[in-house]
Amino acid sequence: MREQVAVRPWGNSQGIRIPKSILEKLNINTSDILQIEVKNDAIVLRKAFKHKTFEERVAEYGGEISICDFDWGEPLGRELL
């Protein structure tokens, strides 16, 4: 998908408008934070990494958390027991 946009003055900076079709395709919403970098003479925008809350992480697993013990084996040195 290629589109052209114009650079316009925006306060003391310059800005562009990103077409709605591109925002929808990338699931970018108003007030989302984007990272910007210059790479090989191109401007690259990426959604910034957002840490999920504990509740969001649990919801991804159907609301269930399975806890299991891990067997580390027999002590080999001066481990505190």
SEFIZA-3560 file (N, C-alpha, C; in Angstrom, 3 decimals):
REM SEFIZA-3560
<numar><xx>0.847</xx><yy>-1.170</yy><zz>0.000</zz><atom>N</atom></numar>
<numar><xx>0.000</xx><yy>0.000</yy><zz>0.000</zz><atom>CA</atom></numar>
<numar><xx>0.897</xx><yy>1.238</yy><zz>0.000</zz><atom>C</atom></numar>
<numar><xx>0.821</xx><yy>2.016</yy><zz>-1.024</zz><atom>N</atom></numar>
<numar><xx>1.606</xx><yy>3.248</yy><zz>-1.124</zz><atom>CA</atom></numar>
<numar><xx>0.671</xx><yy>4.425</yy><zz>-1.275</zz><atom>C</atom></numar>
<numar><xx>0.923</xx><yy>5.439</yy><zz>-0.492</zz><atom>N</atom></numar>
<numar><xx>0.170</xx><yy>6.688</yy><zz>-0.592</zz><atom>CA</atom></numar>
<numar><xx>1.150</xx><yy>7.824</yy><zz>-0.409</zz><atom>C</atom></numar>
<numar><xx>0.785</xx><yy>8.981</yy><zz>-0.901</zz><atom>N</atom></numar>
<numar><xx>1.627</xx><yy>10.154</yy><zz>-0.721</zz><atom>CA</atom></numar>
<numar><xx>0.953</xx><yy>11.086</yy><zz>0.279</zz><atom>C</atom></numar>
<numar><xx>1.786</xx><yy>11.691</yy><zz>1.124</zz><atom>N</atom></numar>
<numar><xx>1.289</xx><yy>12.675</yy><zz>2.084</zz><atom>CA</atom></numar>
<numar><xx>2.184</xx><yy>13.903</yy><zz>1.986</zz><atom>C</atom></numar>
<numar><xx>1.648</xx><yy>15.056</yy><zz>2.353</zz><atom>N</atom></numar>
<numar><xx>2.410</xx><yy>16.300</yy><zz>2.308</zz><atom>CA</atom></numar>
<numar><xx>2.890</xx><yy>16.659</yy><zz>3.710</zz><atom>C</atom></numar>
<numar><xx>4.087</xx><yy>17.230</yy><zz>3.781</zz><atom>N</atom></numar>
<numar><xx>4.618</xx><yy>17.734</yy><zz>5.046</zz><atom>CA</atom></numar>
<numar><xx>4.068</xx><yy>19.143</yy><zz>5.225</zz><atom>C</atom></numar>
<numar><xx>3.453</xx><yy>19.405</yy><zz>6.366</zz><atom>N</atom></numar>
<numar><xx>2.823</xx><yy>20.689</yy><zz>6.643</zz><atom>CA</atom></numar>
<numar><xx>3.353</xx><yy>21.257</yy><zz>7.955</zz><atom>C</atom></numar>
<numar><xx>3.354</xx><yy>22.568</yy><zz>8.095</zz><atom>N</atom></numar>
<numar><xx>3.771</xx><yy>23.147</yy><zz>9.369</zz><atom>CA</atom></numar>
<numar><xx>2.790</xx><yy>22.781</yy><zz>10.481</zz><atom>C</atom></numar>
<numar><xx>3.324</xx><yy>22.525</yy><zz>11.662</zz><atom>N</atom></numar>
<numar><xx>2.513</xx><yy>22.207</yy><zz>12.828</zz><atom>CA</atom></numar>
<numar><xx>3.211</xx><yy>22.824</yy><zz>14.033</zz><atom>C</atom></numar>
<numar><xx>2.812</xx><yy>24.019</yy><zz>14.407</zz><atom>N</atom></numar>
<numar><xx>3.500</xx><yy>24.753</yy><zz>15.464</zz><atom>CA</atom></numar>
<numar><xx>4.924</xx><yy>25.060</yy><zz>15.029</zz><atom>C</atom></numar>
<numar><xx>5.912</xx><yy>24.737</yy><zz>15.869</zz><atom>N</atom></numar>
<numar><xx>7.318</xx><yy>24.950</yy><zz>15.527</zz><atom>CA</atom></numar>
<numar><xx>7.929</xx><yy>23.747</yy><zz>14.818</zz><atom>C</atom></numar>
<numar><xx>7.116</xx><yy>22.751</yy><zz>14.490</zz><atom>N</atom></numar>
<numar><xx>7.596</xx><yy>21.520</yy><zz>13.845</zz><atom>CA</atom></numar>
<numar><xx>6.921</xx><yy>21.352</yy><zz>12.496</zz><atom>C</atom></numar>
<numar><xx>7.151</xx><yy>20.207</yy><zz>11.894</zz><atom>N</atom></numar>
<numar><xx>6.488</xx><yy>19.825</yy><zz>10.652</zz><atom>CA</atom></numar>
<numar><xx>5.738</xx><yy>18.531</yy><zz>10.931</zz><atom>C</atom></numar>
<numar><xx>4.644</xx><yy>18.299</yy><zz>10.234</zz><atom>N</atom></numar>
<numar><xx>3.863</xx><yy>17.091</yy><zz>10.474</zz><atom>CA</atom></numar>
<numar><xx>3.270</xx><yy>16.531</yy><zz>9.205</zz><atom>C</atom></numar>
<numar><xx>2.845</xx><yy>15.276</yy><zz>9.299</zz><atom>N</atom></numar>
<numar><xx>2.114</xx><yy>14.631</yy><zz>8.207</zz><atom>CA</atom></numar>
<numar><xx>0.844</xx><yy>14.030</yy><zz>8.802</zz><atom>C</atom></numar>
<numar><xx>-0.128</xx><yy>13.779</yy><zz>7.951</zz><atom>N</atom></numar>
<numar><xx>-1.341</xx><yy>13.078</yy><zz>8.362</zz><atom>CA</atom></numar>
<numar><xx>-1.253</xx><yy>11.668</yy><zz>7.794</zz><atom>C</atom></numar>
<numar><xx>-1.480</xx><yy>10.705</yy><zz>8.664</zz><atom>N</atom></numar>
<numar><xx>-1.435</xx><yy>9.304</yy><zz>8.235</zz><atom>CA</atom></numar>
<numar><xx>-2.854</xx><yy>8.898</yy><zz>7.857</zz><atom>C</atom></numar>
<numar><xx>-3.054</xx><yy>8.387</yy><zz>6.647</zz><atom>N</atom></numar>
<numar><xx>-4.401</xx><yy>8.017</yy><zz>6.205</zz><atom>CA</atom></numar>
<numar><xx>-5.054</xx><yy>6.981</yy><zz>7.119</zz><atom>C</atom></numar>
<numar><xx>-6.368</xx><yy>7.100</yy><zz>7.281</zz><atom>N</atom></numar>
<numar><xx>-7.138</xx><yy>6.227</yy><zz>8.160</zz><atom>CA</atom></numar>
<numar><xx>-6.966</xx><yy>4.766</yy><zz>7.781</zz><atom>C</atom></numar>
<numar><xx>-6.905</xx><yy>4.459</yy><zz>6.492</zz><atom>N</atom></numar>
<numar><xx>-6.781</xx><yy>3.066</yy><zz>6.050</zz><atom>CA</atom></numar>
<numar><xx>-5.488</xx><yy>2.424</yy><zz>6.574</zz><atom>C</atom></numar>
<numar><xx>-4.421</xx><yy>3.194</yy><zz>6.631</zz><atom>N</atom></numar>
<numar><xx>-3.142</xx><yy>2.682</yy><zz>7.140</zz><atom>CA</atom></numar>
<numar><xx>-3.219</xx><yy>2.509</yy><zz>8.655</zz><atom>C</atom></numar>
<numar><xx>-3.807</xx><yy>3.483</yy><zz>9.338</zz><atom>N</atom></numar>
<numar><xx>-3.954</xx><yy>3.382</yy><zz>10.797</zz><atom>CA</atom></numar>
<numar><xx>-4.770</xx><yy>2.150</yy><zz>11.170</zz><atom>C</atom></numar>
<numar><xx>-5.857</xx><yy>1.901</yy><zz>10.446</zz><atom>N</atom></numar>
<numar><xx>-6.696</xx><yy>0.738</yy><zz>10.733</zz><atom>CA</atom></numar>
<numar><xx>-5.949</xx><yy>-0.565</yy><zz>10.456</zz><atom>C</atom></numar>
<numar><xx>-5.215</xx><yy>-0.602</yy><zz>9.363</zz><atom>N</atom></numar>
<numar><xx>-4.476</xx><yy>-1.825</yy><zz>9.008</zz><atom>CA</atom></numar>
<numar><xx>-3.439</xx><yy>-2.166</yy><zz>10.078</zz><atom>C</atom></numar>
<numar><xx>-2.824</xx><yy>-1.157</yy><zz>10.695</zz><atom>N</atom></numar>
<numar><xx>-1.786</xx><yy>-1.376</yy><zz>11.699</zz><atom>CA</atom></numar>
<numar><xx>-2.314</xx><yy>-1.291</yy><zz>13.129</zz><atom>C</atom></numar>
<numar><xx>-3.641</xx><yy>-1.133</yy><zz>13.258</zz><atom>N</atom></numar>
<numar><xx>-4.275</xx><yy>-1.035</yy><zz>14.582</zz><atom>CA</atom></numar>
<numar><xx>-3.643</xx><yy>0.070</yy><zz>15.431</zz><atom>C</atom></numar>
<numar><xx>-3.464</xx><yy>1.235</yy><zz>14.826</zz><atom>N</atom></numar>
<numar><xx>-2.943</xx><yy>2.408</yy><zz>15.530</zz><atom>CA</atom></numar>
<numar><xx>-4.115</xx><yy>3.322</yy><zz>15.838</zz><atom>C</atom></numar>
<numar><xx>-4.220</xx><yy>3.705</yy><zz>17.110</zz><atom>N</atom></numar>
<numar><xx>-5.332</xx><yy>4.528</yy><zz>17.573</zz><atom>CA</atom></numar>
<numar><xx>-4.837</xx><yy>5.887</yy><zz>18.036</zz><atom>C</atom></numar>
<numar><xx>-5.785</xx><yy>6.812</yy><zz>18.216</zz><atom>N</atom></numar>
<numar><xx>-5.451</xx><yy>8.132</yy><zz>18.729</zz><atom>CA</atom></numar>
<numar><xx>-4.738</xx><yy>7.990</yy><zz>20.069</zz><atom>C</atom></numar>
<numar><xx>-3.689</xx><yy>8.754</yy><zz>20.261</zz><atom>N</atom></numar>
<numar><xx>-2.867</xx><yy>8.790</yy><zz>21.476</zz><atom>CA</atom></numar>
<numar><xx>-1.918</xx><yy>7.599</yy><zz>21.627</zz><atom>C</atom></numar>
<numar><xx>-1.876</xx><yy>6.663</yy><zz>20.665</zz><atom>N</atom></numar>
<numar><xx>-0.858</xx><yy>5.611</yy><zz>20.717</zz><atom>CA</atom></numar>
<numar><xx>0.517</xx><yy>6.247</yy><zz>20.576</zz><atom>C</atom></numar>
<numar><xx>1.509</xx><yy>5.651</yy><zz>21.196</zz><atom>N</atom></numar>
<numar><xx>2.881</xx><yy>6.143</yy><zz>21.123</zz><atom>CA</atom></numar>
<numar><xx>3.604</xx><yy>5.386</yy><zz>20.015</zz><atom>C</atom></numar>
<numar><xx>4.284</xx><yy>6.139</yy><zz>19.144</zz><atom>N</atom></numar>
<numar><xx>5.062</xx><yy>5.539</yy><zz>18.057</zz><atom>CA</atom></numar>
<numar><xx>6.534</xx><yy>5.857</yy><zz>18.242</zz><atom>C</atom></numar>
<numar><xx>7.379</xx><yy>4.905</yy><zz>17.877</zz><atom>N</atom></numar>
<numar><xx>8.821</xx><yy>5.147</yy><zz>17.835</zz><atom>CA</atom></numar>
<numar><xx>9.160</xx><yy>5.573</yy><zz>16.413</zz><atom>C</atom></numar>
<numar><xx>10.061</xx><yy>6.533</yy><zz>16.294</zz><atom>N</atom></numar>
<numar><xx>10.459</xx><yy>7.011</yy><zz>14.969</zz><atom>CA</atom></numar>
<numar><xx>11.976</xx><yy>6.890</yy><zz>14.845</zz><atom>C</atom></numar>
<numar><xx>12.432</xx><yy>6.418</yy><zz>13.694</zz><atom>N</atom></numar>
<numar><xx>13.868</xx><yy>6.326</yy><zz>13.448</zz><atom>CA</atom></numar>
<numar><xx>14.138</xx><yy>6.511</yy><zz>11.960</zz><atom>C</atom></numar>
<numar><xx>15.350</xx><yy>6.876</yy><zz>11.637</zz><atom>N</atom></numar>
<numar><xx>15.780</xx><yy>6.994</yy><zz>10.250</zz><atom>CA</atom></numar>
<numar><xx>16.622</xx><yy>5.769</yy><zz>9.945</zz><atom>C</atom></numar>
<numar><xx>16.239</xx><yy>5.037</yy><zz>8.906</zz><atom>N</atom></numar>
<numar><xx>16.936</xx><yy>3.810</yy><zz>8.536</zz><atom>CA</atom></numar>
<numar><xx>17.084</xx><yy>3.779</yy><zz>7.019</zz><atom>C</atom></numar>
<numar><xx>18.316</xx><yy>3.770</yy><zz>6.539</zz><atom>N</atom></numar>
<numar><xx>18.586</xx><yy>3.724</yy><zz>5.095</zz><atom>CA</atom></numar>
<numar><xx>17.809</xx><yy>4.799</yy><zz>4.334</zz><atom>C</atom></numar>
<numar><xx>17.918</xx><yy>6.033</yy><zz>4.772</zz><atom>N</atom></numar>
<numar><xx>17.255</xx><yy>7.171</yy><zz>4.135</zz><atom>CA</atom></numar>
<numar><xx>15.728</xx><yy>7.059</yy><zz>4.124</zz><atom>C</atom></numar>
<numar><xx>15.157</xx><yy>6.353</yy><zz>5.093</zz><atom>N</atom></numar>
<numar><xx>13.709</xx><yy>6.235</yy><zz>5.213</zz><atom>CA</atom></numar>
<numar><xx>13.297</xx><yy>6.546</yy><zz>6.650</zz><atom>C</atom></numar>
<numar><xx>12.121</xx><yy>7.104</yy><zz>6.802</zz><atom>N</atom></numar>
<numar><xx>11.561</xx><yy>7.333</yy><zz>8.135</zz><atom>CA</atom></numar>
<numar><xx>10.731</xx><yy>6.105</yy><zz>8.480</zz><atom>C</atom></numar>
<numar><xx>11.042</xx><yy>5.484</yy><zz>9.608</zz><atom>N</atom></numar>
<numar><xx>10.349</xx><yy>4.264</yy><zz>10.030</zz><atom>CA</atom></numar>
<numar><xx>9.587</xx><yy>4.566</yy><zz>11.324</zz><atom>C</atom></numar>
<numar><xx>8.282</xx><yy>4.305</yy><zz>11.315</zz><atom>N</atom></numar>
<numar><xx>7.437</xx><yy>4.465</yy><zz>12.495</zz><atom>CA</atom></numar>
<numar><xx>7.009</xx><yy>3.076</yy><zz>12.962</zz><atom>C</atom></numar>
<numar><xx>7.095</xx><yy>2.843</yy><zz>14.271</zz><atom>N</atom></numar>
<numar><xx>6.653</xx><yy>1.572</yy><zz>14.865</zz><atom>CA</atom></numar>
<numar><xx>5.876</xx><yy>1.876</yy><zz>16.131</zz><atom>C</atom></numar>
<numar><xx>4.876</xx><yy>1.035</yy><zz>16.411</zz><atom>N</atom></numar>
<numar><xx>4.179</xx><yy>1.164</yy><zz>17.688</zz><atom>CA</atom></numar>
<numar><xx>5.172</xx><yy>0.858</yy><zz>18.794</zz><atom>C</atom></numar>
<numar><xx>5.179</xx><yy>1.696</yy><zz>19.816</zz><atom>N</atom></numar>
<numar><xx>6.073</xx><yy>1.477</yy><zz>20.945</zz><atom>CA</atom></numar>
<numar><xx>5.589</xx><yy>0.265</yy><zz>21.732</zz><atom>C</atom></numar>
<numar><xx>6.521</xx><yy>-0.455</yy><zz>22.324</zz><atom>N</atom></numar>
<numar><xx>6.180</xx><yy>-1.621</yy><zz>23.135</zz><atom>CA</atom></numar>
<numar><xx>5.404</xx><yy>-1.166</yy><zz>24.361</zz><atom>C</atom></numar>
<numar><xx>4.303</xx><yy>-1.823</yy><zz>24.627</zz><atom>N</atom></numar>
<numar><xx>3.473</xx><yy>-1.482</yy><zz>25.782</zz><atom>CA</atom></numar>
<numar><xx>3.437</xx><yy>-2.685</yy><zz>26.709</zz><atom>C</atom></numar>
<numar><xx>3.861</xx><yy>-2.473</yy><zz>27.948</zz><atom>N</atom></numar>
<numar><xx>3.795</xx><yy>-3.544</yy><zz>28.928</zz><atom>CA</atom></numar>
<numar><xx>2.345</xx><yy>-3.838</yy><zz>29.254</zz><atom>C</atom></numar>
<numar><xx>2.017</xx><yy>-5.105</yy><zz>29.326</zz><atom>N</atom></numar>
<numar><xx>0.664</xx><yy>-5.504</yy><zz>29.666</zz><atom>CA</atom></numar>
<numar><xx>0.528</xx><yy>-5.635</yy><zz>31.175</zz><atom>C</atom></numar>
<numar><xx>-0.679</xx><yy>-5.361</yy><zz>31.656</zz><atom>N</atom></numar>
<numar><xx>-0.943</xx><yy>-5.542</yy><zz>33.071</zz><atom>CA</atom></numar>
<numar><xx>-1.085</xx><yy>-7.034</yy><zz>33.353</zz><atom>C</atom></numar>
<numar><xx>-1.027</xx><yy>-7.383</yy><zz>34.632</zz><atom>N</atom></numar>
<numar><xx>-1.207</xx><yy>-8.777</yy><zz>35.021</zz><atom>CA</atom></numar>
<numar><xx>-2.566</xx><yy>-9.284</yy><zz>34.543</zz><atom>C</atom></numar>
<numar><xx>-3.595</xx><yy>-8.455</yy><zz>34.690</zz><atom>N</atom></numar>
<numar><xx>-4.944</xx><yy>-8.843</yy><zz>34.287</zz><atom>CA</atom></numar>
<numar><xx>-5.020</xx><yy>-9.096</yy><zz>32.783</zz><atom>C</atom></numar>
<numar><xx>-4.340</xx><yy>-8.260</yy><zz>31.977</zz><atom>N</atom></numar>
<numar><xx>-4.327</xx><yy>-8.467</yy><zz>30.522</zz><atom>CA</atom></numar>
<numar><xx>-3.633</xx><yy>-9.770</yy><zz>30.161</zz><atom>C</atom></numar>
<numar><xx>-2.547</xx><yy>-10.076</yy><zz>30.865</zz><atom>N</atom></numar>
<numar><xx>-1.826</xx><yy>-11.323</yy><zz>30.588</zz><atom>CA</atom></numar>
<numar><xx>-2.661</xx><yy>-12.549</yy><zz>30.961</zz><atom>C</atom></numar>
<numar><xx>-3.361</xx><yy>-12.497</yy><zz>32.108</zz><atom>N</atom></numar>
<numar><xx>-4.203</xx><yy>-13.613</yy><zz>32.525</zz><atom>CA</atom></numar>
<numar><xx>-5.347</xx><yy>-13.804</yy><zz>31.524</zz><atom>C</atom></numar>
<numar><xx>-5.923</xx><yy>-12.698</yy><zz>31.045</zz><atom>N</atom></numar>
<numar><xx>-7.030</xx><yy>-12.771</yy><zz>30.095</zz><atom>CA</atom></numar>
<numar><xx>-6.618</xx><yy>-13.491</yy><zz>28.815</zz><atom>C</atom></numar>
<numar><xx>-5.359</xx><yy>-13.368</yy><zz>28.407</zz><atom>N</atom></numar>
<numar><xx>-4.873</xx><yy>-14.050</yy><zz>27.207</zz><atom>CA</atom></numar>
<numar><xx>-4.891</xx><yy>-15.565</yy><zz>27.363</zz><atom>C</atom></numar>
<numar><xx>-4.863</xx><yy>-16.045</yy><zz>28.598</zz><atom>N</atom></numar>
<numar><xx>-4.859</xx><yy>-17.484</yy><zz>28.867</zz><atom>CA</atom></numar>
<numar><xx>-6.216</xx><yy>-17.958</yy><zz>29.375</zz><atom>C</atom></numar>
<numar><xx>-7.263</xx><yy>-17.282</yy><zz>28.994</zz><atom>N</atom></numar>
<numar><xx>-8.603</xx><yy>-17.683</yy><zz>29.369</zz><atom>CA</atom></numar>
<numar><xx>-8.902</xx><yy>-17.498</yy><zz>30.842</zz><atom>C</atom></numar>
<numar><xx>-8.137</xx><yy>-16.640</yy><zz>31.504</zz><atom>N</atom></numar>
<numar><xx>-8.384</xx><yy>-16.363</yy><zz>32.907</zz><atom>CA</atom></numar>
<numar><xx>-7.828</xx><yy>-17.402</yy><zz>33.862</zz><atom>C</atom></numar>
<numar><xx>-7.080</xx><yy>-18.367</yy><zz>33.362</zz><atom>N</atom></numar>
<numar><xx>-6.522</xx><yy>-19.407</yy><zz>34.215</zz><atom>CA</atom></numar>
<numar><xx>-5.006</xx><yy>-19.344</yy><zz>34.227</zz><atom>C</atom></numar>
<numar><xx>-4.457</xx><yy>-19.588</yy><zz>35.396</zz><atom>N</atom></numar>
<numar><xx>-3.009</xx><yy>-19.680</yy><zz>35.525</zz><atom>CA</atom></numar>
<numar><xx>-2.691</xx><yy>-21.053</yy><zz>36.096</zz><atom>C</atom></numar>
<numar><xx>-1.828</xx><yy>-21.780</yy><zz>35.430</zz><atom>N</atom></numar>
<numar><xx>-1.428</xx><yy>-23.078</yy><zz>35.966</zz><atom>CA</atom></numar>
<numar><xx>-0.048</xx><yy>-22.920</yy><zz>36.597</zz><atom>C</atom></numar>
<numar><xx>0.047</xx><yy>-23.389</yy><zz>37.813</zz><atom>N</atom></numar>
<numar><xx>1.309</xx><yy>-23.296</yy><zz>38.538</zz><atom>CA</atom></numar>
<numar><xx>1.825</xx><yy>-24.712</yy><zz>38.737</zz><atom>C</atom></numar>
<numar><xx>3.051</xx><yy>-24.931</yy><zz>38.386</zz><atom>N</atom></numar>
<numar><xx>3.624</xx><yy>-26.256</yy><zz>38.575</zz><atom>CA</atom></numar>
<numar><xx>4.993</xx><yy>-26.106</yy><zz>39.234</zz><atom>C</atom></numar>
<numar><xx>5.350</xx><yy>-27.101</yy><zz>40.003</zz><atom>N</atom></numar>
<numar><xx>6.666</xx><yy>-27.107</yy><zz>40.634</zz><atom>CA</atom></numar>
<numar><xx>7.704</xx><yy>-27.525</yy><zz>39.608</zz><atom>C</atom></numar>
<numar><xx>8.888</xx><yy>-26.986</yy><zz>39.760</zz><atom>N</atom></numar>
<numar><xx>9.986</xx><yy>-27.341</yy><zz>38.868</zz><atom>CA</atom></numar>
<numar><xx>11.026</xx><yy>-28.092</yy><zz>39.671</zz><atom>C</atom></numar>
<numar><xx>11.450</xx><yy>-29.219</yy><zz>39.172</zz><atom>N</atom></numar>
<numar><xx>12.443</xx><yy>-30.029</yy><zz>39.861</zz><atom>CA</atom></numar>
<numar><xx>13.838</xx><yy>-29.590</yy><zz>39.401</zz><atom>C</atom></numar>
<numar><xx>14.561</xx><yy>-28.972</yy><zz>40.297</zz><atom>N</atom></numar>
<numar><xx>15.904</xx><yy>-28.499</yy><zz>39.991</zz><atom>CA</atom></numar>
<numar><xx>16.950</xx><yy>-29.585</yy><zz>40.195</zz><atom>C</atom></numar>
<numar><xx>16.564</xx><yy>-30.755</yy><zz>40.668</zz><atom>N</atom></numar>
<numar><xx>17.511</xx><yy>-31.836</yy><zz>40.918</zz><atom>CA</atom></numar>
<numar><xx>18.070</xx><yy>-31.760</yy><zz>42.327</zz><atom>C</atom></numar>
<numar><xx>18.980</xx><yy>-32.628</yy><zz>42.629</zz><atom>N</atom></numar>
<numar><xx>19.599</xx><yy>-32.681</yy><zz>43.950</zz><atom>CA</atom></numar>
<numar><xx>20.578</xx><yy>-31.522</yy><zz>44.125</zz><atom>C</atom></numar>
<numar><xx>20.734</xx><yy>-31.002</yy><zz>45.356</zz><atom>N</atom></numar>
<numar><xx>21.710</xx><yy>-29.950</yy><zz>45.613</zz><atom>CA</atom></numar>
<numar><xx>23.116</xx><yy>-30.423</yy><zz>45.246</zz><atom>C</atom></numar>
<numar><xx>23.905</xx><yy>-29.537</yy><zz>44.628</zz><atom>N</atom></numar>
<numar><xx>25.257</xx><yy>-29.910</yy><zz>44.207</zz><atom>CA</atom></numar>
<numar><xx>26.351</xx><yy>-29.222</yy><zz>44.995</zz><atom>C</atom></numar>
<numar><xx>26.010</xx><yy>-28.176</yy><zz>45.697</zz><atom>N</atom></numar>
<numar><xx>27.043</xx><yy>-27.420</yy><zz>46.394</zz><atom>CA</atom></numar>
<numar><xx>26.541</xx><yy>-26.905</yy><zz>47.719</zz><atom>C</atom></numar>
<numar><xx>26.741</xx><yy>-25.620</yy><zz>47.962</zz><atom>N</atom></numar>
<numar><xx>26.357</xx><yy>-25.016</yy><zz>49.233</zz><atom>CA</atom></numar>
<numar><xx>25.026</xx><yy>-24.227</yy><zz>49.108</zz><atom>C</atom></numar>
<numar><xx>24.059</xx><yy>-24.792</yy><zz>48.396</zz><atom>N</atom></numar>
<numar><xx>22.778</xx><yy>-24.126</yy><zz>48.261</zz><atom>CA</atom></numar>
<numar><xx>22.122</xx><yy>-24.015</yy><zz>49.633</zz><atom>C</atom></numar>
<numar><xx>21.424</xx><yy>-22.917</yy><zz>49.839</zz><atom>N</atom></numar>
<numar><xx>20.664</xx><yy>-22.763</yy><zz>51.084</zz><atom>CA</atom></numar>
<numar><xx>19.340</xx><yy>-23.474</yy><zz>50.923</zz><atom>C</atom></numar>
<numar><xx>19.000</xx><yy>-24.289</yy><zz>51.890</zz><atom>N</atom></numar>
<numar><xx>17.739</xx><yy>-25.029</yy><zz>51.826</zz><atom>CA</atom></numar>
<numar><xx>16.749</xx><yy>-24.476</yy><zz>52.800</zz><atom>C</atom></numar>
//
